[in-house]
Amino acid sequence: MRDIHVEGLRKTYGEKVLFNDISFSISEGERVGLIGVNGTGKTTLLNILANEDSKEAGEIQTAKDYRIGYLKQQPHLNPDQTVFDAIFEGETPILKAVRLFEKAVTNLGEYPENEQYQKQYYQAEQEMNAQNAWNADTEAKTILSKLGVPNLNEQIKNLSGGQKKRVGLAQVLIQAPDLLLLDEPTNHLDFESIQWLENYLTQYKGSLLLVTHDRYFLDHVVNQMFELTHGKLMTYKGNYESYLKERAERMDEAQKQEQKRKQLYTKELAWMRAGAKARTTKQQARIDRFHDLETNLNQVQIDETVELNVEGSRLGKRVFEIKEGELQLEGKQLLEQFNLLVQTKDRIGITGLNGTGKSTLLNILAGRIQLDSGSLIVGETVKIAYYTQMTEAMDPNKRVIAYLQEAGEEIETSNGVKMSITELLEQFLFSRETHGTLIGKLSGGEKRRLYLLKLLVERPNVLLLDEPTNDLDIATLTVLEDYIESFAGAVITVSHDRYFLDKVAEKLLIFKGNGQIETYLGAMTDYYLSQKNEKTMIQTPTKEKAEKKVVVKAKEKTKLTYSEQIEWETIEEAIFLIEAEIEAIQEEMNQGESDFAVLQQLQEKLDQNTNELEAKMARWEYLSEYIE
């Protein structure tokens, strides 16, 4: 079994203990979701497992050839490499064979008469056969296509942050390590890519440890949950839904035990105050038990729930109205004769393909981008809080409490109660000892939580949220969802997180590209089911053709290279010959041969031909997608 065992791991950050004496194992085939409030050390744990950070104590045990692939929130890629070089830079024999073959294909396609390139292509093809790498090559191309990875010849330095994340994800998936470490893998992925990744990971043969805010993703992918809390690691069997149930039961039991200890402590305290003397061994033992009870009282730490109920400013009936909006950016038609009316209580979710103008629409509403034509009308009483994908510049030398005090010394809740900034920070999971912490010492997630809190305490009446789930922990997302539910104003959210959209959106704008925007009244899950049903109804009679249609829609290239065309012209004959060979072997085995050694040789030959046939068939399916 390809397992990893961790014993007694300890790590601190300054004076803060991230985790202390934690132990766990991840067995082959286990898919683990790691959750915890921002700042508890989730990313640090992944860094330590990937040997990119040091541990202060503990042991990590694996086989010598155990391979770990790590997708960071911000992948470290060589800016001067091409996408192809970055993705296929692994050193496994299969990846080397694929890399050699793909370069040989490219060279031969550009210079088909070059004898040296012809020879290199032949050698690369032989190596692909020797490593049985055809399936890996086909799977790599599928991964690239499904994740929407850009032109393989593009340099990394020319890519956007989202494109780099997808390249990094493709890189670790193609390497197929024993353990995949994924830190927020769904960030910057559109809905279709997320769904494909779910299916891919549920069938992954190795192990998986992932950090994600996407609760549907956790529900569909993982079979075990880890929770980092108060420096300890709690483990739960099952997916996110199972975790919620078991965690609630654990917390309920812990609270009951704590209540019993308090009752016993009250009783024993009364006995001590009554003037108990240590006249007997029995009385002394009772006194000792009291001191033990006093020491351990309130040691059970119950995770707090985040609550925020800030009163917003008054908002009129008309919030935004766009009439006949037109906009082009960088040659792309983002809005075309677009009309939108936003009213006081509206809850609008914006989703769809990347690069189609979702964030641009928020920028238009916020007055940061002007329409090419058409008009934008903004209500007179509108006060916007705009949570962008990029956190505003924060002075790293400023203290947490001072940063929030810039928005005011106190706030008033919706029920009229005044709350100090100190109380508000504590309610938002910033414990009192962190209030004086320098912002530069906060984790990325803690900075995003502080940024969100500052926006909300400024008493907005309109919320514009651009991918709020990308950097916030689940606890904070839960409070944001609850806040939105009771929020008196309008909320417009760009997100690919289905769970979040189901909770906060009653109307959807689905951006499909080229200025095409579909409106749907209802939840994200309902829209998704309606799309699935529609696709099922328009499928062609044969399953094979239907599957090809979906794949063709997702691919980027339009035709075969020169060498691939040569391969296509001979591949059907090769498949026919392999099938004939398989039939001949099966016939020979059915002739009643009783020599075990001979049968074993025939079986090995049959297995080899079967594997070769599967590889050729997979290759045929890939090539057939590009036949004009």
Secondary structure as UniProt FT lines:
FT   STRAND          4..13
FT   TURN            14..15
FT   STRAND          16..26
FT   TURN            28..29
FT   STRAND          31..35
FT   TURN            38..39
FT   HELIX           42..49
FT   TURN            50..51
FT   STRAND          57..61
FT   TURN            64..65
FT   STRAND          68..71
FT   TURN            79..80
FT   HELIX           83..87
FT   HELIX           93..110
FT   TURN            112..113
FT   HELIX           115..130
FT   TURN            131..132
FT   HELIX           134..146
FT   TURN            147..148
FT   TURN            152..153
FT   HELIX           156..158
FT   HELIX           161..175
FT   STRAND          179..183
FT   TURN            185..188
FT   HELIX           191..202
FT   STRAND          207..211
FT   HELIX           215..221
FT   STRAND          224..229
FT   TURN            230..231
FT   STRAND          232..237
FT   HELIX           240..273
FT   TURN            274..275
FT   HELIX           281..296
FT   TURN            297..298
FT   STRAND          318..329
FT   TURN            330..331
FT   STRAND          332..343
FT   TURN            344..345
FT   STRAND          347..352
FT   TURN            354..355
FT   HELIX           358..365
FT   TURN            366..367
FT   STRAND          373..378
FT   TURN            380..381
FT   STRAND          384..387
FT   TURN            396..397
FT   HELIX           400..405
FT   TURN            406..407
FT   STRAND          410..413
FT   TURN            414..415
FT   STRAND          418..420
FT   HELIX           421..427
FT   TURN            428..429
FT   HELIX           432..434
FT   TURN            435..436
FT   HELIX           439..441
FT   HELIX           444..457
FT   STRAND          462..466
FT   HELIX           468..470
FT   HELIX           474..486
FT   STRAND          490..494
FT   HELIX           498..504
FT   STRAND          507..513
FT   TURN            514..515
FT   STRAND          516..521
FT   HELIX           524..538
FT   HELIX           543..554
FT   HELIX           562..589
FT   TURN            590..592
FT   HELIX           596..624
FT   TURN            625..626
//
